[in-house]
């Protein structure tokens, strides 16, 4: 049946025909995989076997949280097997209600921040008219109110996530309290589904309370990471490390080098965190730091450099279109890199830090698809990626960057050489956890400064 026949066919007949064509195409892919000895293609779209699922939990449990109109459950994957955990207090309607309120509060906060930037821009350009003065004052009041509302919503949603999902999951896994002094926290990987992809499971808990018993927060019981799928986690673990093999053309010239991308995009407000990021990276990597800044940070130059460097840190603006997440963009000097640009390439990188807004948030329509800038880099080949769930505060980002790169660093005998050599991307999740936990502990009443940072990878 050609395309013209399909358009004129009865809808039921058309769906049957499309289903048959789908089955035929899947069969062709599997046959090609068997013929060429490619296991991933030979088992294309087959349900995973239990043995492969348990293999994903070798360093810690993997938790798939399923949200459905029928019922909601957590699938707990550990080395001892796979088991289901009913979540009777959670419904699809409740998740939707919480997500809508959460996204609305953060959008209002983001919009208020833009309004203040625009007003201050006119004032800084020399316009001292009463209208501009009033606009700046009104924008400051609106931003303060939006921030208060966002803090209240974050406190509500993180508490709800703990009470309905994460507290039960951690108790079922035996992570019932803080480990003994000096012992590392266990690792855990979250694999959410549906609208839960937009909510901060890693930050679930009651952070402001003072209790005598075990802490009721995820942050105090485990080190959290995310994975788009269980298979993506297995693939990332199986991929050879770029630090040993090089990244790209095999020359190995850039092995052990960090790429710093700070484009200062034309037409967007300057970021004060760039200087702090540059200082932190220069102190850690010294002469092993490659810098693409200002006019040198073009899309062509950045894409070429990504193939030569195992590690990259972006300090820039970014944004996500939640109606078309494939258009999510990291802003460069005069253009940008979209999710589509990154996803269609292949790298063998080890680590990417996206110090920019909304790099780990997807869309509202294709909520089960991992369509984010962070996941695009991860799936394209960077094993460990740090991204953000929404717009970030400039100062908070700089603090997290300093804390992150200071963690695990040995005192340098020379400028950056020894410290670059001991940088291990495998520590990314723990280093990020320590950085955000330190920020949380400095002010437990403020969640908007740290909740948005997430780690994706093994």
PyMOL commands that set and color helices and strands:
alter all, ss='L'
color gray80, all
select helices_A, chain A and resi 3-8+11-36+39-42+50-55+92-124+130-173+194-198+201-203+230-238+242-245+273-288+294-296+299-306+325-327+339-343+373-380+394-406+417-421+425-442
alter helices_A, ss='H'
color red, helices_A
select strands_A, chain A and resi 60-66+73-78+81-86+186-192+222-226+258-262+289-293+311-315+318-319+329-331+336-338+351-355+384-388+453-456
alter strands_A, ss='S'
color yellow, strands_A
deselect
rebuild
show_as cartoon
